[in-house]
Amino acid sequence: MTLPPGDFWDYLRRATPARIALGRAGDGLPTRRVLEFELAHARARDAVKANLDPAALIAELAAWRPILVRSEAQDRVTFLQRPDLGRRLAREFAEALSPGTYDATIVIADGLSAGAVQVQAAQLCKMLLAAQNFVFAPPVVALQARVALGDEVAARQGAALAVVLIGERPGLSSRDSVGAYLTFDPKPGVTKDAERNCVSNIGGHGLPLDAASRRILAIMALARTIRRTGTCLKEDEALASLPGTLNQIA
């Protein structure tokens, strides 16, 4: 491999957002690198503490009549301090979820990066809802929510599959990623993380939304066939089941 002219480390830095070859000033880092780190850290902390604007999301998805719910965590501080409360639906919102017979439900949860959800989740949700081979329950916007909240939402709506689009924990190089967690036949308080599939790092500098939607729909299709998700469902098998699209998805 022949490297382009110029500094070797500059070439590597252009290929990754990782903090490599930062240089040194005496026994420490150059001031510029320290300030860059502190800025990234501050932005990540702000992303975790930010609240979702549910009205904007509901307006974007108005054609599908989305439903607004909240977890038992009453505010952002409680949500961050009590993960268990973020996994349970607040009682006053239970009756908002009407039972039916659906293939899947999509839950848009703020998670640990409400900003990422605000920017990307509605568009990704629309891509999924456009699939003609699934019957979807009305989408749900969930505040102060963890992934497991989708289990109760799906159970109450009568959906066989829960698809939770949630803000992922911000890092120093990315604070705007969304994850999609898929769970077949979720059981509130019983389903374990090993029974879920995840498509992570969606949006921002990660997986484009169109590629993410194809991956999610492929997993949904295989989950419906084998009636399982998690360790029983391999993403490669799901992608291979879509002839002619594997190269676009991979």
Steps between C-alpha positions, in 0.01 A plus 500: 500500500640838399407784732430848366767763559490690828493407865423129558284571805298761312408230253378268777310777676303566183393134498361484854332724759713329768741720691841382379843662477392809693853625546661618820609813677760403755345222707144581399274553203502819294248754628294475182453125548399544863241760404365275224456220752326722752264633232409148385446392859276800571294433187455135597382600849258755353363235263424264789317771695298640210124443478305391194248729331215250455267746328739535206529123458127450524445769238743326261319171543148643512379285208549187714334646812789445741438450871693680774597311816748537784688264726473503879796740505335839543792710380845478345689494828293209629537321166880518522513396865238222483536287185238260638229767483583572137415140414144519630201679351333760722153376601317807377612427142405133491147562373633705209621177338209318339539125442486362149668242278818638348822365354706771667503825689760775479592678822702820473678541834720790607749272678838657571509735202173681443668724243591205279141375515363848428699530179484148358232278653195637318656450157617149586157420642333612176730274298398202711130585496512510120568125488201335338552153646445593866195617690618765746331623815482878542856619575579600856716788622634415845655751740769418758505151352739206494495216248293265717209744503427376149414157641198635687396722210501203261314279746227759555462571128492134406811525281710190438819700457632809679732732308647762733683793342699656782775754556828324570739599776710791366872456465785743454493456123125453449199639684236463231459126445176305515469129574220268390411212735278222367323253727262225391216412740628733775384431855515794743736433789600162358672557164879513525747702293625178339156469339540822304677595178661839464591715203725764652677823409226618264531851358762765557837358392370144519254287304286702254127495566409319176751222569380478860137465395588215263689321776215544747237378253714199412529406868126555546421268209719218630373550857145454377602180321696334782299670778816592685744786541826539689762228503269278293498746209816584311502827308704351216228241443236771497692701242568192287127434481452813289623405150663780307516741792781357707768721351291811561436408863842372599 
